[in-house]
C-alpha cells in the first residue's frame, strides 16, 4: 500500500508586501521524510514555511495537513506542527525547563506526562545539564537548541525549520543533526530551509529548489545529481540538452544567470552555483 502524504500543497500562491512571492506551488511531504528547501534569498522559502504553519494567508490554492486545512480546523491543524523560525521564540529570562513547561501547558500537556516529555526533549537537544539555568546567558548554539526544543514539546507530526543552523558552532550543529535524524526515524516529517548544500546531503531524503517563487526541482538527491552530471557533460562536449524543464509551464526566462539576485552583495547562489557545488559531493 502506498504511503499517505502528511503535508500537501496544491497550487499555492502567496503574496508578500503586495508582491507575488510564491507561484502555483505543488508539494507533498511524507511521514519520516526530510525535505530540504534550497534557493536564493527572497525566493519564497520562508514565506512558504510561514504559510504551512498557518501564519500567512494564502492568495490561492490550499494546504492540507493529514487531510485538514488550517482555515477549517485551525486548532487541530496547528497542534500537529512544530515551527522553528529564524528568530528566537522563547523567553530568555526563563530556564529551559520553565520554557518547556510553559509551552507544554499551552498544548494541554500537564503533570507527570509533561515532566517526562520535558526530560525527553532536553535530552534530545542535549540541554539536560542546563535545565534550570536562565537561558539569557546561553551561547548562540544553546539558544538555537532550546528554540528547537520548544517546537518539539508536543510531539508534532510535522516540523518546520527555517535555517536553524545559521551561526551555530560545530558541536551545536551536530546536536541538531542528531536530533533531526532521530525525529525522522520516529516518523516525523520535516521541512528544512537552508543555504548549506552539505546539510541537505547529510539530512534530507528529498530536496526542492526554489527561485523567483517557483519550484524548479523536487526529487531525490540522486535525481538532482543526475541533472548536474548531464549539464556538466553537456558543457564538456558542447552538447545542447533541455535546461531544467521540470514542469510544462516552466518559465524559460529563468536562466541560471537570471536566478542571481540584483544585489550582488548578498550571499546568494544561482542554480548553476548550487549544482556545481553539489556535483563535488558524493551521494550514497
N, C-alpha and C positions, 0 to 999 in steps of 0.2 A: 504494500500500500504506500502510495506517495505521501511524503511528509507534508503536513499542512503548514502554510506560511503563517507566521505570527504577525508580521507587520506588512501591510500592503498600501502602497501609494499609487493612486490611479489618476493620471492626467492632472497632477497637482501643479498649479501656478501660484506664485506668491509675489506680492509687491512689497518693496522696502523703500519707504520715503517716496512714494508715488512712482517708483521705478520697478519694472517687472524684473525681479531678481531670480526667479526660478520659473522655467517654462516647460509645461506639459511633462512633468516628471513621473515616470512609472518605475516602481521599485518594489522588490519583495525581499524580506529577510526572514530566515527560518530559525527555529529554536536551535541553540548550540552553534550558531553561526556568528562570526565576527566579520562585519563589513567595514572595510577601510575606505573612507571617502577622501580622495585626493583632489587637488585643484588649486589654482592661484588664489591669492587673497581677493575677496569680493566676488567669487564665482557662485556663491549661493549655499555653501556648505552649512554655515552656522544658521542661516535663515531656515534651511530645511530641517535642521535638528530642533529649532525652536517650534516649528510648525508641528513636528511629530510629537513634541512634548505638550502640545496644546497651548502654547504661549504666543502663537502667531496666527492670525486669521487667514484662511485660505481665500485666494482670489477666485479659484475654480478647482474642481476635482474633489477627491475625498481621500481621507486617511483612515484605515481600519486597523485596529489592534485586537487580535484574537476575535475578529468579526465585529468589534464595536467601534463606533465613531465617537470622537470627543464631543461633538455637538449633541448627540443623542444620549450619551451616557458619560457625562464629564467626570463624575466621581470614580466610578469603577474603571474608566479608561486611565485616569491619572494614577490610580492605585497600582497599576501594573508597570509603571515606568519609574526608573531611576535616572535623574538627569544631572550630569556633572558639567556645569558651564565653565567658561574660561575664568570668570570671576569667582572668588571665594564665596561660598554660600553657607556659612555657618557663623556662630557667634564667638568671636575671638576671645572675649572675656571669660568664656566658659571652657571647661576641660573637655576632652573628647568624650568622656563618659556622660557628662551633663548634656552635651550637644546631642549625642545619640539617644539619650533618654527623652529629650525634648521632641526630636523628630519621630521617635518611635511612638510617643503618645499621640502625635498628630495622625499617625496611620492606624491608631487604635490598638497598639500593642502595649500591654501592661504587665505588671507583676513579674513572676518568675520567667515567663516567656520572653519578656523584654530584656531582663538581666542576662539570660542565656544568649539571646541574639546579640546583645552588645558585646559580650565576651567573644563570640564567634567573629564578629565584624572587626573588632580591634585586632584580633589575631590575624585575620585575613590581610589587613593593611599594615601589619607589623607596628602597631602603636600600643600594644598591651602594657608595655613598661612605662608609658606616659599617660595612662588612662585618666589620672586625676590631676594632671598638670594643666594650668590655664594655657590655652593654645596661642595667646598673643605672642609668646616668646619662642614659638616653634620656628624651625627653619622653613624655607620655602617648600622643600620636598615634603616635610611632615605635614604642612598645611594642605598641600595637594592631596596627600593620602587621606587626611581627615575629610576633605571635600568629597572624595570618593566614598569613604565610609558612610557619610550621611545619606548618600544616594542609595546605599545598599541595605539599610537597616530593615526595610520592609520586604526583602527578598523579591525584587522586581523581576518580571519576566523579560523585560526589555531595558537595557542600559544604554543611555546616550552619553557620549563623552566628546566634548569639544576641545581638542588639542590639550589633553590632560597632562602631558609630559613636558610642556614648554617650561624651560628653566630648571628642570629637575637635575639633581646630581645623580651619578650612576647608581648608587645603592637605592635611591628612591625610585628611579626608573625601573630597576629590576624588581622592586617590590610591587609596583603597579603591574608589570608584565605577568608576574607570578599570580597575582590576584585575578587578572583577566583570563588567564589560562584555566584557572580553577573554576571560575564562573562559567566559562564556555563548556567545560567538561560536565558541569552540572545542568546544562541545558539552557542557560541564559542566552538570549540573543543580544548582540552588542553592535551598535553603530558608532564608529570611531573616526573623527576627523583628525587629520594630521598633515604636516608637510614633510614628514620624515619617511622616506622610502624604506629604510631598514626596519622601521617599526611595522609597516604593513607586511613585509616579508616574514617577520617573526610571529606576528599575531593573527593575521587575517586569513579566513577561508576564501573570501571574495573581496574584490576591490571595485570601486566605482571611480571614474574620473569625470569631474565636472569642470566646465568652462563656460563663462558668459551665461550662466543659469541653465545650461543644458547638460544632460548626462551623456557623455560621448562614449563611455565604455562601462559595461557591468559584466563581470565574469570572474573566473579564477585567475590566480597569479600565472599559471602556466599558459592560459589563453592570452593574457596580456603580454607575457614574454614572447609568445609566438608572433604577435604583431610587431614587437621590437625587432625580432630576428628577420622577419620579412622585409621590414623597412631598411635594416642595416644591409642586407644582401642586395636590395634594390639600389642602394646608394653605391655600393662597390661595383655592381655590374651595370650601372646606368640603366636599370630597368624601370619601367613605369608600372606601378601597382596601385590599386584603389587606396585612397588616403583616408583611413579610419572611417569607413562608412558602416555604421552600426545600426542605423535606422533609415527608413525610406525617406523621412523628411529631414535628413541631415543637412545642415546649412553648409554649403561648400565654401562659404566665406570664412569659416572658422579654420583658417590655415594655422600651421604651427606658429608662425610669427605673430599672427593676429591675436593669439592667446596671451601674449605678453601684455601686461598692463602698461598704460601710458607712463605711469610714474615709475621710471626705471630705478629709483632709489629704494623702492620697496623690495623685500626679499621674496620675489615670486618666481615661479617656474613656468615655462611654456610646456606644452605637451611634448614637444621634441626633447626638452631637457629632462623631463621625468622619464621618458622612455630610455634615453641614453643612460641615465643613472641606473635604472632597473636592469638594463642589459648587462651591467657589470656584476650583478648579484645572482648567484646560483640558486635556483628554486628546486627544492627536493621533489 
